[in-house]
Amino acid sequence: MNELENFRTVNPYSLKGNLLKMLNSEWMLITAGKPEAFNTMTASWGGFGVLWRKPVATIYIRPQRHTYSFVENSQVFTLSFFGDNHRDALNFCGSKSGRDFDKPKETGLTPVLTPAKGIAFNQARLVIECKKLYADDIDPANFLNSSIEDEVYPQRDFHRFYIAEILDCYELSPR
């Protein structure tokens, strides 16, 4: 597996763009594992901020997702953002399971290794490399608005959330 050759390191505090818009309408791929065994999934839930004096990302994964076990068993994961020309790949990665499909092969995405040994994709325009700091499960007893539980969790399959330090950010270098 190649490394991030076409990318340049960017300070997380100088990222350009609206991260809320990127999450909500552009989506991202959450990827974890090792070069010989990894999985990726499309996500549009998450957050970015500062916690414990560190730049952090927060992601949410339901336990039945194949990517869940990879994130659980890895210290590092990546968040990859793409342009509109990869919408079909993101749709595929969000609707098909890595248990049944080789997502990179099916989508044409090329996996690359990050400096902290995370897996990202060569076609991404932005990669955020993260190291897990904290994990917990959403507890239905703590909902202050009961309609969220009924609307989002009719199967009662509550997400696990991970707060992770942003180690580095990588933008695709201009050609």
N, C-alpha and C positions, 0 to 999 in steps of 0.2 A: 504494500500500500504506500503510495506517495505521501509526501508531507505537503503542507500548505505552501506551495511554491508561488502562486499567483496572488498572494495576499500581502498586505502590509499591516503591521500592528497599529492599533489606534487606542488611545486612552479612552476608557469608558465614559469619562466626563465630557469628552468632546465629540461624542456620537452625534451625527446629524440626522434629523428626521423626528417624527412624532412616534414614540414607542407605543403609545396606546393605539394609534392608527395601524402601526405595523402589526401588532398582535391581533387586533380585531378584524382587519380587512385583508392584510397580506398573509397572515399566518406565519408559522415557523415549524421547523422540524426539530423535535427533541430526539437526540441520539445518544445512546450509551452502549457500552460493551467494549470488546477487544477486537482487533483487526480480524481475528478468525471467527468471531461470533458477536454480532451486534444487532441492534434493531433501531428503527426510527419510526416516529409517529408524528402526524400533523397535530398542531395544537394552536388554539387561539385564546387560551386562558393563561394568564400569568401576570407578572408584575416586575417592575424594576424600581430600585430605590437605594437607600443607604440604611444599613442596620448594623449595629455593633461596630461602627466606624469603618465599615467596608461597603463597597458597591456590591449590591446583591441582585439576584434574579430569583423570582419565585415561580415554580411550575406546579401544575396539578395533574395527577394521573390516576385514573380509576384502576383498582387492583386487577380487573379482568383483562386489561390491555397487556399485550405481549411485551411491550416496552417496559412495563412496570418492573419486572424481575431484573431487567438489565440495569435500570436506574438504581434499584435496590442494591444490586451487587457491585456497583461501580462507585468510585469516589468522584469521578469526573463525568460530566455530560456536556453536550454542546447544544446550542440553539442556533439554527441556521435559517437565515432569511433570504428569500429569492425575489426576483422580478416577476412581473406578470407572465412572462414567457414560460414559467415553470408551474403554472396553475394546475395543469393536468397531473404533473408528478405529485404535487401536494394533495390533490384530490385522491389520487391512488393511495398514497401513504396514510391518508386519514380514513379510508374506507375499506382497505384490505389489511389482513393480518400478516405479520411477518412469520407466523406459524405456517401459513399456507403459501406465501410468495416470497421470492427474493426481491425485495423492493428496489435495490439499486439496479439489478438486472432488468426488471420490468419497466423502470422509469428512465433508465439511461443516466441516472445520477452516479457520479464517480466519487467513492469514499476516499477521504484523505485523513492522515493522522495529524493531530495538533501537537504542539510542543509538550503539553501535559498528558499526552497519550489518549486524548479524546478522539472521537470519530466525527468528522464533518463532511461536507460535500464541496467539491471543486467548483460547482456551478453557483454556489451561494454568493450573494453580494455582500453579506455580513455574517460572520460567525462569532458567537459569544461563547467563550469557554468558561465553564463553571465548576466549582468544587463544592460538594455538599457540606453544609454546616448544620442543618437541622431538618428533621422530618417529623410529621405528625399527621394524624387522620382527622378529617373533618368530623366533628362530633355533632350529631343532630340535636343533642340537648342544648347546644349553644346558639342555635338559630334564634335571632330576635324577630325575624319575619318568617312565619311558618309557611308562607306561600312559596318561598324558595325551595324548601324541602320537597313540597308536593310537585312543583313545576320541574325542577331540575333532577330530582332523585326519586322518581316514581318506583324504581326498582330497589331503592335504598342502597345503591352501590356508590357510597361516598368516596370522594377522592382522597388520596394521600397528597399532601403538599410538601414540597422541598424548598427550603431557603438555601441558596448557594452563593458563595462568594464569586464574583466575576473576576476570573484570573486575568483574562486578556480578551480583547476584541480584535477581529481581523476583518478588514475591508478588502474587497477585490481591488487589486491595483489597476489603475487605468492603463490601457494598452497603447 
